[in-house]
Amino acid sequence: MAEEQSKIPTSKIERTGKFMRTGLKVGGNYVKHYAKKLVNKDTSQEELDEANAKDIYDTLSTLKGSALKVAQMLSMDRGILPAAFSNQFAQAQHKAPPLSGPLIVKTFRQYLKKSPQEIFDTFDMKASHAASIGQVHQATKDGKTLAIKIQYPGVGDSVISDLNLVRPVARRMFGWKDKDLDIYFEEVKARLVEETDYQLELQRSNEISKECAHIPNLTFATYYPEYSANRIITMSWLEGMHLDEFLEKNPSQEVRDKIGQALWDFYNFQIHQLKKMHADAHPGNYLFREDGSVAILDFGCVKEIPTRFYDNYFSMLKPDILHDDEKLRQSMLAAQIIFEDDSKEETDLYMGIAKEALNMVLTPFHQEEFDFSSKEYFDQIYDYGEKMGRNPAVRNSRVPRGDADGIYLNRTYFGLFSILHELKAKVKTRNYMPEL
Amino acid sequence: MIQSIAEPYLAYLKTNGHRPTTVFQFMQGLEKEETEFYESYNSFDALDKAVFQQFFDDIMASLSADETYTQYDAGQQLAAVYYTWFEKLKLERSLVKVMNKYDTGFFWDTNYTDGTEEQFKATVKNILDDGIDNGQVADRWFVNDWYPQLFWNQARYILHVWLHDNSKEFSRTDATIEKLVRFSFDLIQPNFIDSGWDFTQYIFKGK
C-alpha cells in the first residue's frame, strides 16, 4: 500500500501539491511578517498588545483545512489579511492522503451496489488529481471519458469540528462576542456543509450549467446521476489547462479577452439573473483552452443571493451614491455596516471607508469596457486592504459590520477580479446587468 | 452452524435486545428438549462465537474469490478485509450490538469475537508473509510473530469504534480503517527502523 501511495501523485497532482505548498509558504511568511507589523505599527495603540498579535499569528499558522478557509474568509472581509495573500490560503484546502483502492471499491459498492470495474469499461484506480474534499478518477464507458469524484469519508464531520477550532481564533482576532460571531459562522458553516453533499452539488451543477448554457465560450460537464450518489459524482471529462499552465503558453490577447469575457458574463448572469452563483472563484476551478473557451468545474459551493441583500448590495453600486451622503448612509444602515446607535465618529469613519472602497470597486462597472491588466488598479486594491488591516478602529470594531450574505459575494468578486488580472483580459462589464 | 437453533436464537436477540433467560426457556419456545441445544453448543456464548465467526468466514470466502483482491498489495488486502467485514457486520448491526453487551472486556472471559480471532490472525499472517516475500513488509524476525496479535488488537479497536460510531453512514469507521491501516503499514514496511538496526549492528560488530 505504501508503494501505491507514494506513486499516486501523477505529474499533475504533484504540481498541484507543489503549488499548494508554495501558496502555504507565501501565506505563512506573510502572516509572520504581518503579525510583526501589527505589533510594530500599533505599539502606541493600547488596544493591541504584543502577546495578542503573537497569539493571532501562532493560531493562524496552525490552522488547517476548512478552519483555515474560514479564518481566511473572515479576515478578508475585515481587511485583516490583505486579499492577495488570503487567496493563497484558499489553496490549502482539505489535504488528505489519497483513498486506498479497497475504500474506493467499498464506496461504490455501498452506494451503487457495484464495483467501479463492473460499472465502467475502464476505471483508473489511481487518482488523476485531488479535489477539495475528495479525489478525481478517470474512467471510460461506451467510448466516453468520464471524471469520477469520490469524497473522503468523514469529511462532513471534520468540517464541523474544524469550524469549532476557528472560533476562539476569530474571537481573539476580532475581539467579538460569540453571539456576533455566530452570524458569520452560520453562513460559512452552511456553505461548507453543503459542499459535502454531492447530491445537492449534482442537482445544482445540472441547473446552473443548463441555465448558463447560452453564454458563449463557456463549457460545462455533462453529469450522470445514475452513476452518482452521496459521495460519488460522475461527469464527463473536460479537457483544458490550469491557469498557470495556460499562461505559460502565451495565449494571444484575443483569446485572453474571450475567456475573460466568458467568465465575467458567467458571474454577471448568475448574480443578476439567477440570483445564485458558483461561489468558489479560485483558479483551480476553471480549465482554460487555447481556442478561447473556459470550462467550469465544481459547483460544490453555491451561494443563493437573497433579494433583500441583493437590492441593498447593488444599490451601493449606483454611481450617484458617492455624491449623496444621505443615500449612502441609508444603504449602509441597511447593509449593517453602520448602525443607528453608532457614534458620529464611527459613522464618519465607515462612511469615509465606504466611499473610498466603492470608488475603487466601482471603477470597472462604471465603464463600458475595463482593462483588468491595470497594475495600478490592483495595487490600489491591495493597498487599501492593507490600510484597512492596519486601521485599529476598524480592526477593533465593537460589532461585526457587513452582512453575512456578503462574505461569499465579496470573495467571489475578489477571486474573479484576481483571475481576470492574471489573464490581463479586457472585459465589457455591462452584459447581463440591470442598468445602474 | 445449526440453522434450526441459530436462526430463532438470532431473531430473539434482535427483537428483544437480550438473550433468553435460560437455555431451557429458549428451547421450550422451540418445542425442543434442552439437551438438543447442548449437542451443538455448550452455551449462548458458544453460539454467539460461532455466528460471529461465520460472518468472517463468509467474507473471506468471497474475498479470496475476488480477482481485484488477489491483485492488491498487502496493505490494500488488509483494508479490503476490514471494509468487507464491517460492511457485512453492518447488515447485522443490531445483533452485534446485543452480542457486545455480553462482552465483559476481561481477557480471561470468553466473548463473541474469540472464535474469529484464530481465523483473522491466520489471514493476517498470510497477507504479511506474502508482503515479506515481495518486499512490502520488512522481515523483522524478532517481532514478526507478534504482528498477527497486534493486528487483532487493531481489529478489536475498529470494532469498538464501529459499535460506538454515530457518524452519518458510519464514515468515522471508514476513516479509522483508512488511517489505521496506512499508519500500521508505514510502520511495518522497510523503513528507518531497519536501517537503524542495521547500523547499530554494524557499530557493535565493528568494535
Contacts between the chains, C-beta under 8 A, distances in Angstrom:
chain1	res1	chain2	res2	distance
A	1	B	73	5.6
A	1	B	74	6.8
A	1	B	75	2.5
A	1	B	76	5.1
A	1	B	79	7.2
A	1	B	136	7.6
A	1	B	181	7.1
A	1	B	182	6.7
A	1	B	185	5.1
A	2	B	75	6.6
A	2	B	136	7.1
A	2	B	182	8.0
A	2	B	185	5.6
A	2	B	186	6.0
A	2	B	189	4.7
A	3	B	73	6.6
A	3	B	136	6.7
A	4	B	73	6.4
A	4	B	75	7.8
A	4	B	76	6.9
A	5	B	182	7.2
A	97	B	182	6.6
A	99	B	178	7.0
A	100	B	75	7.3
A	100	B	76	5.7
A	100	B	79	5.0
A	100	B	178	6.1
A	100	B	181	7.2
A	100	B	182	7.3
A	101	B	68	7.6
A	101	B	72	6.3
A	101	B	76	5.1
A	101	B	79	7.9
A	101	B	80	7.8
A	102	B	72	6.9
A	102	B	76	5.4
A	102	B	77	7.9
A	102	B	79	4.2
A	102	B	80	3.7
A	102	B	82	7.9
A	102	B	83	5.1
A	103	B	79	6.7
A	103	B	83	6.4
A	103	B	174	6.5
A	103	B	177	7.6
A	103	B	178	5.6
A	105	B	68	6.6
A	105	B	80	7.4
A	105	B	83	7.7
A	106	B	80	7.9
A	106	B	83	4.1
A	106	B	84	7.5
A	106	B	87	6.7
A	106	B	174	7.4
A	109	B	87	7.1
A	110	B	87	7.0
A	110	B	169	7.6
A	115	B	68	7.0
A	117	B	68	6.8
A	152	B	175	7.4
A	153	B	171	4.1
A	153	B	172	7.7
A	153	B	174	3.6
A	153	B	175	4.7
A	153	B	178	6.8
A	154	B	167	6.5
A	154	B	171	4.4
A	154	B	172	5.4
A	154	B	174	6.7
A	154	B	175	3.7
A	155	B	171	7.8
A	156	B	167	7.8
A	156	B	168	6.2
A	156	B	171	7.0
A	157	B	167	5.3
A	157	B	168	7.7
A	157	B	171	6.9
A	157	B	172	6.7
A	230	B	169	7.1
